[in-house]
């Protein structure tokens, strides 16, 4: 049996209170994996890492020209240099670290995971960068078809080491015991590309007309940080001037977010940038919410056939769709039921897919090494 060592980006906090999308998806996949006992996660030190998972935390410092991510990698290599077990090293969202491993002339299988747009990331921006990855990584895994297509832009060669493994989240099986409230949610970072201003303009209009509904905004510009951006301050000042059925909860732990989602009827995802995947969307589906979303990036793959997609989202378009749902409870229920129909993101299902791909990659690597 081979080992699997997962290298997280430095900024990831592998804990219940600080986890963002990458850490949550890694944690979810490990818990259901048949390789669980052979998986070790390496990243930034946290006081209370996710339980029941082998986690190794390092204090990373930026020394000379080394980045904190490279510091994590170097400490990992030092810690494991005497380990002769054949393994897969999975690097998440830091493609430039591949070259540092190649320089070591390592006899391990290296897999790169992309959770974000490869064309914006150091080590995969240019066609030559990406050809280097295709020719040297044993496997390249994307969380959406959208990201895979972005990675292959301008590349005409065919490669067999490319795979798509979406993020996973089990359905909330307690949902049928919970009464859905007249609540509409935005959950995400308070940044312009997420379209929070579009949502706020719309609910400012609707809150006065539909006083029996509650309109909620959850998030901050950075996970767990106090307000720093001008955009966030502007959003918060606009919220404070609105009606008392608009509520801003700020940064909220994932556990509390899931509870609020389970009680809420509608989720709005008004992104104006190309979302690489959209973990918030599957959180909404898993909690049986009616979803209204921008038709951008990986969101289309998740929401299509399950909720309402809006191309070129605007205040006018979102207002029309939200008001339609508010006035048609049977349509809300229709989309809530659709969210669970042929649910594709079950953790066990995705972990089985992932384990099969890992074995396929490792077997091919082992055969080529002999």
C-alpha positions as CSV (number, residue, x, y, z in Angstrom):
1,X,0.0,0.0,0.0
2,X,1.4,3.4,-0.9
3,X,1.3,6.6,1.2
4,X,-0.3,9.9,0.2
5,X,1.3,13.1,1.4
6,X,-0.9,16.3,0.9
7,X,0.9,19.7,0.8
8,X,-1.5,22.5,1.5
9,X,-1.0,26.2,0.5
10,X,0.5,28.2,3.4
11,X,-2.6,30.4,3.8
12,X,-4.8,27.4,4.4
13,X,-5.8,26.8,8.1
14,X,-6.6,23.2,8.5
15,X,-9.0,23.6,11.4
16,X,-12.7,23.9,12.1
17,X,-12.6,27.6,12.9
18,X,-10.3,28.8,10.1
19,X,-10.8,26.4,7.2
20,X,-11.6,27.8,3.7
21,X,-12.7,25.9,0.6
22,X,-9.4,24.0,-0.1
23,X,-9.0,22.7,3.5
24,X,-12.7,21.8,3.7
25,X,-12.6,19.8,0.5
26,X,-9.4,18.0,1.5
27,X,-10.8,17.2,4.9
28,X,-14.1,15.8,3.4
29,X,-12.3,13.6,0.9
30,X,-9.9,12.1,3.5
31,X,-12.7,11.1,5.9
32,X,-14.3,8.8,3.3
33,X,-11.1,7.6,1.6
34,X,-10.1,3.9,1.8
35,X,-6.5,5.2,2.1
36,X,-7.3,7.4,5.1
37,X,-4.7,5.7,7.4
38,X,-2.0,6.3,4.9
39,X,-2.7,10.0,4.3
40,X,-0.7,12.7,5.9
41,X,-1.5,16.4,5.5
42,X,1.2,19.1,5.8
43,X,0.6,22.8,6.1
44,X,0.7,25.9,8.4
45,X,0.7,25.1,12.1
46,X,-2.8,25.4,13.7
47,X,-3.7,24.8,17.4
48,X,-6.7,22.7,16.8
49,X,-6.5,20.8,13.4
50,X,-9.4,18.7,12.1
51,X,-9.6,15.6,14.3
52,X,-9.1,12.0,13.2
53,X,-6.8,13.1,10.4
54,X,-3.0,12.8,10.4
55,X,-1.9,16.5,10.2
56,X,1.6,18.0,10.5
57,X,1.8,21.7,11.1
58,X,4.9,23.9,10.4
59,X,5.8,27.4,11.3
60,X,6.7,29.0,8.0
61,X,9.0,32.0,7.7
62,X,10.0,33.9,4.6
63,X,13.8,33.6,4.6
64,X,15.7,35.4,1.9
65,X,14.0,34.5,-1.5
66,X,12.0,31.6,-0.1
67,X,8.3,32.0,0.0
68,X,6.3,30.6,2.9
69,X,4.9,27.9,0.6
70,X,8.4,26.9,-0.3
71,X,9.3,27.0,3.4
72,X,6.5,24.5,4.1
73,X,7.7,22.2,1.3
74,X,11.3,22.3,2.5
75,X,10.3,21.5,6.0
76,X,8.1,18.6,4.7
77,X,11.1,17.2,2.7
78,X,13.4,17.5,5.7
79,X,10.8,15.7,7.9
80,X,10.3,12.8,5.5
81,X,13.8,12.4,3.9
82,X,14.4,9.1,5.7
83,X,11.0,7.7,4.7
84,X,11.6,5.3,1.8
85,X,8.0,4.3,1.3
86,X,6.7,4.8,-2.2
87,X,4.2,7.6,-2.1
88,X,2.0,10.2,-4.0
89,X,2.8,13.8,-3.1
90,X,-0.3,15.9,-3.8
91,X,0.4,19.6,-4.1
92,X,-2.7,21.8,-3.8
93,X,-2.9,25.1,-5.7
94,X,0.8,25.9,-5.8
95,X,2.0,24.6,-9.2
96,X,5.4,26.3,-9.0
97,X,6.4,23.9,-6.2
98,X,6.6,21.1,-8.8
99,X,9.9,22.4,-10.2
100,X,11.4,22.4,-6.7
101,X,10.5,18.7,-6.4
102,X,11.9,18.0,-9.9
103,X,15.2,19.5,-8.9
104,X,15.4,16.9,-6.1
105,X,15.2,14.2,-8.7
106,X,12.7,12.4,-6.4
107,X,11.4,8.9,-7.0
108,X,7.9,9.8,-5.9
109,X,4.7,10.3,-7.8
110,X,3.8,14.0,-7.9
111,X,0.2,15.1,-8.4
112,X,-1.0,18.7,-8.8
113,X,-4.4,19.9,-7.7
114,X,-6.0,23.0,-9.1
115,X,-8.8,24.6,-7.1
116,X,-8.4,28.0,-8.9
117,X,-7.7,29.4,-12.3
118,X,-4.4,28.0,-13.5
119,X,-3.8,31.0,-15.7
120,X,-3.5,33.3,-12.7
121,X,-1.1,31.1,-10.7
122,X,2.6,31.2,-10.5
123,X,4.0,28.1,-12.3
124,X,1.0,27.6,-14.7
125,X,0.4,31.0,-16.3
126,X,2.2,30.4,-19.6
127,X,1.7,27.6,-22.1
128,X,5.3,26.5,-21.5
129,X,4.6,26.4,-17.7
130,X,1.6,24.2,-18.3
131,X,3.4,21.9,-20.8
132,X,6.1,21.5,-18.2
133,X,3.4,20.3,-15.8
134,X,1.8,18.0,-18.3
135,X,5.1,16.4,-19.1
136,X,6.4,16.0,-15.6
137,X,3.5,15.6,-13.1
138,X,2.1,12.1,-12.8
139,X,-1.4,13.5,-12.5
140,X,-3.2,16.9,-12.8
141,X,-6.5,17.2,-11.0
142,X,-9.1,19.9,-11.4
143,X,-12.2,20.5,-9.3
144,X,-14.2,21.5,-12.4
145,X,-14.3,21.1,-16.2
146,X,-14.1,24.9,-16.4
147,X,-10.6,24.8,-14.8
148,X,-9.4,21.9,-17.0
149,X,-10.5,23.9,-20.1
150,X,-8.6,27.0,-18.8
151,X,-5.5,24.9,-18.2
152,X,-5.5,23.5,-21.7
153,X,-6.0,26.9,-23.5
154,X,-3.4,27.1,-26.3
155,X,-2.3,23.4,-25.9
156,X,-2.9,21.1,-28.8
157,X,-1.1,18.0,-27.6
158,X,-3.1,15.2,-26.0
159,X,-2.3,13.9,-22.5
160,X,-3.7,11.1,-20.3
161,X,-2.7,12.4,-16.9
162,X,-5.6,14.9,-16.6
163,X,-8.6,14.3,-14.3
164,X,-11.6,16.1,-12.9
165,X,-12.6,15.4,-9.3
166,X,-15.3,17.9,-7.9
167,X,-15.4,18.9,-4.3
168,X,-17.7,16.9,-2.1
169,X,-20.3,17.4,0.6
170,X,-22.8,15.0,2.0
171,X,-26.5,15.9,1.9
172,X,-27.8,17.2,5.3
173,X,-30.0,14.2,6.1
174,X,-31.7,16.1,9.0
175,X,-33.1,18.7,6.6
176,X,-36.6,17.1,6.4
177,X,-37.0,17.7,10.2
178,X,-36.2,21.4,9.8
179,X,-38.8,24.0,8.9
180,X,-37.5,26.2,6.1
181,X,-37.9,29.9,7.1
182,X,-38.5,32.9,4.9
183,X,-34.8,33.6,4.7
184,X,-32.6,34.5,1.7
185,X,-28.8,34.2,2.0
186,X,-25.6,35.5,0.5
187,X,-22.6,33.6,1.8
188,X,-19.1,34.4,0.8
189,X,-16.3,37.0,0.8
190,X,-17.3,40.6,0.8
191,X,-15.4,41.5,-2.3
192,X,-16.5,43.1,-5.6
193,X,-16.0,40.1,-7.8
194,X,-18.5,38.2,-5.7
195,X,-21.2,40.6,-6.6
196,X,-22.3,41.5,-3.1
197,X,-23.3,45.0,-4.2
198,X,-25.7,43.5,-6.7
199,X,-27.4,41.4,-4.0
200,X,-27.5,44.4,-1.5
201,X,-29.1,46.7,-4.1
202,X,-31.8,44.1,-4.8
203,X,-32.6,43.3,-1.1
204,X,-32.7,46.9,-0.3
205,X,-35.6,47.1,-2.7
206,X,-37.3,43.9,-1.7
207,X,-36.9,44.2,2.1
208,X,-39.4,47.2,2.2
209,X,-41.9,45.3,0.1
210,X,-41.6,41.8,1.8
211,X,-41.3,42.6,5.4
212,X,-42.1,39.0,6.4
213,X,-38.8,37.9,4.7
214,X,-35.3,38.1,6.2
215,X,-32.3,38.9,4.0
216,X,-28.9,37.8,5.3
217,X,-25.3,38.5,4.4
218,X,-22.6,36.2,5.8
219,X,-18.9,36.8,5.2
220,X,-16.0,39.2,5.4
221,X,-13.4,40.4,2.9
222,X,-10.9,37.9,4.4
223,X,-11.6,34.9,6.5
224,X,-11.7,35.8,10.1
225,X,-10.2,39.2,9.6
226,X,-11.6,42.6,10.7
227,X,-12.8,45.0,8.0
228,X,-9.9,46.3,5.9
229,X,-11.1,46.9,2.4
230,X,-12.8,50.1,1.2
231,X,-15.4,47.9,-0.7
232,X,-16.3,46.1,2.5
233,X,-16.7,49.3,4.5
234,X,-18.9,50.7,1.8
235,X,-21.1,47.5,1.8
236,X,-21.4,47.6,5.6
237,X,-22.3,51.3,5.7
238,X,-25.1,50.6,3.2
239,X,-26.3,47.7,5.2
240,X,-26.6,49.7,8.4
241,X,-28.9,52.2,6.6
242,X,-31.4,49.5,5.6
243,X,-34.4,48.0,7.1
244,X,-34.2,45.7,10.2
245,X,-35.1,42.6,8.1
246,X,-31.6,42.9,6.5
247,X,-28.9,41.3,8.7
248,X,-25.1,41.2,8.3
249,X,-23.4,38.4,10.3
250,X,-19.8,39.0,9.2
251,X,-17.3,36.1,9.3
252,X,-19.1,33.0,10.6
253,X,-17.7,29.5,11.2
254,X,-18.7,26.8,8.6
255,X,-20.7,24.9,11.2
256,X,-23.0,27.9,11.9
257,X,-23.2,28.7,8.2
258,X,-24.5,25.2,7.6
259,X,-27.1,25.5,10.3
260,X,-28.4,28.8,8.9
261,X,-28.5,27.3,5.4
262,X,-30.5,24.4,6.6
263,X,-33.1,26.8,7.9
264,X,-33.2,29.1,4.9
265,X,-35.2,28.9,1.7
266,X,-33.1,30.6,-0.9
267,X,-29.4,31.1,-1.6
268,X,-28.1,33.8,-4.0
269,X,-24.7,33.5,-5.6
270,X,-24.3,36.8,-7.6
271,X,-20.6,36.4,-8.7
272,X,-19.4,38.6,-11.5
273,X,-16.0,36.7,-11.9
274,X,-15.5,33.2,-13.2
275,X,-15.8,31.1,-10.1
276,X,-13.4,28.1,-10.4
277,X,-15.9,25.8,-8.7
278,X,-18.3,27.2,-6.2
279,X,-18.3,25.3,-2.9
280,X,-21.1,27.6,-1.6
281,X,-23.3,26.2,-4.4
282,X,-23.0,22.6,-3.2
283,X,-23.4,23.7,0.4
284,X,-26.7,25.2,-0.8
285,X,-27.7,22.0,-2.7
286,X,-26.7,19.8,0.3
287,X,-29.1,21.9,2.5
288,X,-31.9,21.7,0.0
289,X,-32.0,25.4,-0.9
290,X,-33.4,27.0,-4.0
291,X,-30.4,28.6,-5.7
292,X,-30.2,31.6,-7.9
293,X,-26.7,32.0,-9.4
294,X,-24.6,33.8,-12.0
295,X,-23.9,31.6,-15.0
296,X,-20.1,31.9,-14.7
297,X,-17.1,29.6,-14.5
298,X,-17.7,26.3,-12.6
299,X,-21.0,27.5,-11.1
300,X,-22.8,26.5,-14.3
301,X,-21.7,22.9,-13.9
302,X,-23.1,22.7,-10.4
303,X,-26.4,24.7,-10.7
304,X,-27.5,23.8,-14.2
305,X,-30.7,21.8,-14.0
306,X,-30.8,22.4,-10.2
307,X,-31.5,26.1,-9.8
308,X,-31.8,29.4,-11.6
309,X,-28.8,30.6,-13.7
310,X,-28.5,34.2,-14.7
311,X,-26.3,35.1,-17.6
312,X,-24.6,38.6,-17.3
313,X,-26.2,39.1,-13.9
314,X,-27.5,42.6,-13.0
315,X,-29.7,44.1,-10.3
316,X,-32.6,44.1,-12.7
317,X,-32.3,40.4,-13.6
318,X,-31.7,39.3,-10.0
319,X,-34.6,41.4,-8.7
320,X,-36.9,39.7,-11.2
321,X,-35.9,36.2,-10.3
322,X,-35.9,36.7,-6.6
323,X,-39.3,38.4,-6.6
324,X,-40.6,35.5,-8.8
325,X,-39.5,33.0,-6.2
326,X,-40.9,35.0,-3.2
327,X,-44.3,35.2,-4.8
328,X,-44.3,31.5,-5.9
329,X,-43.6,29.2,-2.9
330,X,-44.4,26.1,-5.0
331,X,-41.5,27.1,-7.4
332,X,-39.2,27.5,-4.4
333,X,-40.2,24.0,-3.3
334,X,-39.6,22.7,-6.9
335,X,-36.0,23.9,-6.9
336,X,-35.4,22.7,-3.3
337,X,-36.5,19.2,-4.5
338,X,-34.3,19.5,-7.6
339,X,-31.3,20.2,-5.5
340,X,-31.4,16.7,-4.2
341,X,-32.4,14.9,-7.4
342,X,-29.4,12.9,-8.7
343,X,-27.1,14.5,-6.2
344,X,-23.6,14.3,-7.6
345,X,-21.4,15.5,-4.7
346,X,-21.8,12.7,-2.1
347,X,-18.5,12.4,-0.2
348,X,-18.3,8.6,-0.4
349,X,-19.0,8.7,-4.2
350,X,-16.4,11.4,-4.8
351,X,-13.8,9.8,-2.5
352,X,-14.3,6.4,-4.3
353,X,-13.7,8.3,-7.6
354,X,-10.6,10.0,-6.1
355,X,-9.2,6.8,-4.7
356,X,-9.6,5.1,-8.1
357,X,-7.8,7.9,-9.8
358,X,-5.0,7.9,-7.2
359,X,-4.5,4.1,-7.7
360,X,-4.5,4.5,-11.5
361,X,-1.9,7.3,-11.3
362,X,0.3,5.4,-8.9
363,X,0.2,2.1,-10.8
364,X,1.2,3.9,-14.0
365,X,4.0,5.7,-12.2
366,X,5.3,2.5,-10.7
367,X,5.2,0.6,-14.0
368,X,7.1,3.4,-15.7
369,X,9.7,3.6,-12.9
370,X,10.7,-0.1,-13.4
